[in-house]
Amino acid sequence: MKRRDFINTSLLSAVSGAVTIPTFLYGCSTNKIDFLGKAKNIIFLVSDGMSSGTLNMTDLLLQRKQGYGSAWLDLYRQNKIQRALMDTASANSLVTDSAAASSSWGGGKRVKNGYLNVNEDGSFNKPILQKFKDVGKAVGCVTTCPITHATPAGFCINFKHRNMQDKIASEYLKLKFDVMMGGGLEYFNGKKREDKKNIFNDFTSQGFQVVKTKDEMNNAALGKPIIGVFSENGTPYALDRENNPKLQKETPSLAEMTQKAISIMSKNENGFVLQVEGGKVDWAAHANDTVGLLYEQIDFDEAITEAMKFAEGRDDTLVIITTDHGNANPGLIKHDKVNEMFDTLQTAKQTNDWVLNGISKTNSVSTIIERIHYAQGIAITKEEAKHVLKAYNNLDEPGLYSPYKLPFQRLAEIQKKYNSVGWAGMNHSADFVELAMFGPGSKALPPFIQNFELHNFMLKATGIPSAQENK
């Protein structure tokens, strides 16, 4: 076939089936891979919604602020890790959501956006943590989002829609996994439950330790399953937590949750599988919140350090580090003062989320200027402050603002003049994403892999019988 004919045929195929990615071009067959050695444990870390610009800028921020780079990129620099690109499509779109993305790993098949391990015909794909639990491993998830959110749920359960978070919370009770920690109190205490029931007592009666503060988490016994729920919705942004003594005392970081989960689960003689999600990386990207984003990625990076602290020096733990999709594609944009502008992020105290949720339409222009200067050390103009304040005139229900109604994009556009960080939009993107592995099985990682292929990859890496694999 002539090259022009091949291109035309490919274009026609793309039009008729936009999400079909030819396996002969991109796929890897895990059946042909020789997994040398067996992993007893897997720590699967996902920075939700992390575009490559997020990874790069976080590393630059750490280098300029602290003199050393991120744990993730240091693994590259030290040649300690295998690296690949991964495509992220769902069953019905080139641009995935987190439910379909996590389900591709969790269930081993691509499903439609919004679905959790449920195929178009209504059939279920058994989630991978259930498979690992069946063979005696300890299993669990920790996240900065609600523990009932799409990414942890995709490793755990089958539901036709990701928004059924109260029912997902009840399903966790039935599954009796070893560790589940994050936010989402409102889906357990009755506030956002259809049945209005507080189900924490049900967890306690089933032998779970219920913890709601960092101290309670730290004091939890190692021999019992734990459900940890530390905030109404997602946990506080890392930067806001670190600059609020009360939040810092009460709410664990992702690294602290990871360390506690490993200490509990590693007592299992058959090993463990833990998913760790930096979920609010995605939320900050949706909001174009630059300081929120980068310090949330640093929070995730510290969880990588905890995982590697456990895995290095032993030969039984596979560490997987990745993201489920890009989001908003931020980047540091050229400017003649780009270094100085980017360095303003080093002294930031609060996120845009903190800034905008503390403003009302009755505030003065000078108050807006002072609030932003306190939070991030930049002095916007009166006209720019008026532009921010104007958005509040169109909001109803003062004090109950939806994040999607607040002027996040407007503020980010203003801040670009001061920090030189630009954004492509406010939603997910179809980027091929970073995938890195360390430990037994990692040498089998091909340079390009499709997201759903990680399911069988993990099973093979741990030596789970082939009957458990998705064919």
N, C-alpha and C positions, 0 to 999 in steps of 0.2 A: 504494500500500500504506500502511495506517495505521502510525503509528510503533510502536504496541504490537505489531502483527503483525510488523513488521520486526525488532523486538528479540527476539520469541519465536523467529522463524525463525533469527536469528543465533545464539541460544543453542543451538538444536537442532544447528546446523552445528558449533558449538564442541564439543559433546558427541561428535558422530560423527567429527570430524576435528580433534583438538585443536591440531595444529600448522599448519593451513591459515590463511594470512593473506591476505585478499582483495586481489588486486593493484589493484583499482579504488579501494581505500581507501589502500593504503600504497605500492604499487610505483611505481617510476619506470622509464621506458623509455629506456635509453641510446641507442636508435636515433634518438630524437627530439632528442637533445642536440647542440648545436653546440659542438664543442671548438675554441676559438679558439687557434691555435698548437699546437705539438707539443712534448711533453716528450722530451728525449733520455735523461734519467735519472729513476728513481723511487727514493726512500728511503721505505720503508713501515715505520713504527714502531708496535709493538703492545705496550702494557702489559698483559700477560696477567692476566685476572681482576680488572681495575680497576673497582670500583664508583665511582659518582660521589662518595661520601663520601671515598674514598681520594684522589681528585683534589683535593677541596675542603680536606681536613685537611692535605694536604701543602703546599698553597699557604699556608694559615694558619700552619703551623709555620715555613715559610721567612720569611714576613713578620715574625713575632714574633721569630724567632731572628736573622735577617740583615738585616731591613729592606726586603726586596724579595721579590716573589712567585715562583711557579714559572715556568719558561720557557713551559710550555704555556699557562697562563692569561694570562701577559703577552702572548702572541700574540693572545688575545681582547681584552685591555684596549687594545692598540695597534691593533686593527682590521686586523691584517695577514693574516688567515686566514679561509677560508670554513668554516662550521660546520654540522653536521647531526646528526640522530639516526639511529641504525641499529638495526634489529631483529636478533636474534641466534639465532633458532630453528635447530634442525637438522632433518633429514628426518623424524625420529621423535619429537621432543620439543620442547616450548617452551623447555626449559632445555638448552642445548648443552654439549658438552664441547669441549676445545681442538682435538681432531682434526677433528671435524665443522666447527667454526668456521673453522679455517684452511683446510680443504678448500673451504669455500664461497667464500673469496677465491681460493684457489689453483686450484681446478678449475672454478669457475663454476656449480656445482650443489650443492644441499644433499644431504648424505649422512647416514647414521645415525651416532649417537654412537659413537666408537671407530674409525670407518672413516677411511681416508686416500685420498680421491679414488677410491673404489670405490662404484659404485651397487648397489642391492639386487639387480639381475639379474647382478651380477658384472662388468659393463662398467666401463671406466676413463674418467676425465676427465683429459685431459692437463694436468699441473700448469703453472702460469703461468711458473715459472722455466725450465722446459724450452722453452716457447714463445719466451721472450725469448732464451734461448741459441741457439735455431735461427736467429734473425735477426741473430746476431752480437754481441749485448750481453754484457757481463760480468755474472755473476749470483752471488748468494751470500746467506748468512744469518749473523748473529751473535746470540748469546743467552746468558743467565745460567743457563739450564737445560742439560741435555745437548743437544748439537747434533742428536742423534737423536730429540729429544722432539717432541711432537705439532705444535707451532706451526711450527717450521722445516720439519718433514717435510711438512706440508700444502701448502707452496709448491713442494715438490720431487719427491715420489714417489707411487706408488700401492701401498698395502698394505691388506689387509682388516682388520688390527688394529694399532693404534698401539703395542702392547707389544712388537712384534717389533724391538726397537731394535738388536740385533746385526745383523739382516738389513738394516735401514735403513742402518747404518754401511757395510755392504758395497755397498749400492746407490749410496751417495755416490761410491764409488771408480769405479763405471761411468759416472756422470754427468759427472765431471770438472768440477764447478763451480769458479769462480775463488776464492771465499773461503767457508769454513765454519769458524766458531769458536764455542766455548762449553765446556761441561763434557761428561762422559760417557766418560772414559778406559776405564771397565770394559767398554764396548761395542766398544772397539778393541784393547785389550791382551790379550783372551782371558778376563779374569776373569768376565765375564757373557755370554760367547759360547757358543752351543751347540757350536760346533766347537773351542772352547778355543784358537783361533788368534790370534796377535798380527798384526793386519793393517796395522800402521804401515809395515812394510817394503814391502807391496804399494803403498801410497800413494807412498812414496819412489821405487820403481821406475817408477811411472807419471808421475814428474816433479813430484810435489807437494813443497812444503816442509812438514815436520811440525814444529810448534812446541808446546812444553808449558809455557813460562814467559813472563812479560811481556817479559823481555829478548830472548828468542828471537823473539817476535812483533815487537818494535820493530826488530830487526835483519834481519827477513825482506826479501828482495829484492822489488822491485815487479813484476818481469816473469814471475813464476812463480805457479801456483796454490798456495793455502795451506790446510792443515787444522790448526787450532789447538784443542787439547783440554787444558784447564788444571786439571781436577779430576776425581775419580772419578765423582761424580754431578753435581749442580748446582754452580756456582761458589759460594764462600762468600757469605753475606749481606753486603751492602755495609757495614753498620755494624760487623759483626764483622771484616771485612777492614780497615777503616780504623783499627781499634784493635788490630791485630796486625801489627807490623812485617814479620814473615816473610810473611804472606799478602799484605800490601800490596806487598811487593817482587816476589813471584812471580806474583800473579794480576792480570790487567788488569781494570779496570772496564768496564762496558758502553760508556761513552763512549770509552774508549781503544780498545776493539775496533772501535767504529764509525768512529773517526777513521782507524785503520789500514786497515780495509776500504775506505773511501772513497779513501784515497791509492793503494791498489792498483788498484781497479776503475775509477777515473776516468781512468786512462791509456788505456783502451779507446776508440778513436776512434768507435765506434758507440754509446757510452754504456753505462750499467749499471743494474741493478735490484738493490737490497739490502733484505732484510728484517732488521729490528732488533727483538729481543724482550726486554723486561724480564720474563723468565719467572718469577722468584721473587717478584714481586708476588703472583702467584696462590698460590704455596706459603705465603707468609706469611699471606695471607687465609684459606686452609684451616686454618691453625694459630691463627687469631685473635691473631696476634703483632703488636701495634700498632706497636712501634718497628721491628720487622723490616719491616713493611709500608711505613711512611712513609719510611724511609730507603732502601728498595728503589725506591720511587717517585721519590725524589730522584735516585737513581742513573740511572733511566730518563730523568728530566728533563734530566740532563746530556748524555745521548745526543741528545735533541732539540736542545740547544744546538749540538752538533757538526754535526748535519744541517743546521740553519739557517745555521750559519757557512759551510757549503759552498754552500747554495742561494741565500742572499740576495746580491744584486748580480749575479746572472746570470739568464737567462731560459729555461733549458733543463732545470730540475730540479723535479719534482713531489714534494713532501713530504706524506706521508699519516700522520696521527697518530690512533690509535684504541685500542680494546681489543676482545677477542673476546667477552667476557661479563662480567657482574658476579660477585662472589664474596663471600659472607658479609655484604655490605651494612653495613660499619661506619659509625659516625657519632659526632660530638661531641654529647653529651647535656646538656641544660640542668641546671645546678647553681648554687647561689649563689656558689661559688668556682671556676666552670668555667675562668676564665682562668688562675688560678694552677695549677690541676690539669693543664690541658693543657700549660702551660709546663714541667712536669717532663720532658716528652719532649725538650726542647732539649738536656739534658745527658746523655742516655742514652749508655752506652758499649757495651752488648751487647744482643743480641736475646733473646727468650724461648727461641729454639732453643739458644743458647749456655747460658742459665741451666739449662734442664731437662736437657740432655744432659750436664751436669756434676754432676748430683745422683745419689746412690745411696741405697738404703734404709738404709744404715748411717750416713748423715749425721745430725747433730744438728739440732734445731729452730733453734738459734742460728746454725748454719752456713747454713741456708736463708735466714734473715733477712739475714745479712751478704752472701750472694751476690746476692740480689735488690737490696739497697741499693747494692752496688758497681755492679751492671749498669745500674740505672735510677734510682737516687737516691730510692727510696721505701722507707719502713720499714713492712713489713707486721707484723701482730700475731703472737703465738705461736700462737694458734688458727688463724690463716690459714696459717701455716707448717706446722702439723701437718696441715692439710687437704691441702696440696700433697704432703707427705711420705707421707701415707697411700696415695696412688696407687701408690707404688713397691713397696708390699708385695704388690701383685697382678701385678707384672711378673716374667716369667721371663727367663732369659738376661741377667743384669746386664751392662751395658756394650754391649749390642747392641740397644738399645731402638728399636722402631719409632716414628717420629714420631706415628703415629696412636694409639699406646698411651700415650704420655706425656701428662701432665695439662695440655695446652695450654688447653683450654676452661676448666678449673678455675682456672688462673692468670689468664686474661683476665678472668674474673668478679671475681676479687679485685682486679685492677688497675683495674677500672672505678671502684672507690671512690677511687682515687688520681689517675687521669688523665681520668676522665669520658668514656671512649670505650666505646661499647656495640656489640654485634654481633648480627645477626639469626640467625646460624647458622654452619655451617662448610663450606658448599658453594656451588656455582654458583647464580646467580639468572638470571631471565629479563628483566632490565632492558633497555630500550632504552639504547644507549650513545653516548658522545661520538665523533664523527668530525670531524676537522679536516683541511683541505688548504691548501697554499701552493704557488704556482707555476703553470706552464702546465697548463691543464685544470681547475684548481680552481674557476673561475667556473661551470663546468657542474654543480657539486655541488648536487643538489636538497636541500630541507630535511629530507626523510625518504627513506631508502634501505634496501633489504634487503641483507643481508650478501653474498649470492652475486652481486649486481649489480656489486660492485666489480671482479670479474674482467674483464668486458667494458669497464668504465669505464677500467681501467688500459691495456688494449689500445688503446682508442680514443684515450686521452690521448697515447699514444706513436705513434699513426699506424700501428699494426700492421694488416696487411690483414684485412678482415672475415672471410676464410676461417678465421682463427684463433679467431674468437669462438665462444662456446657459444650455440646458438640456443634 
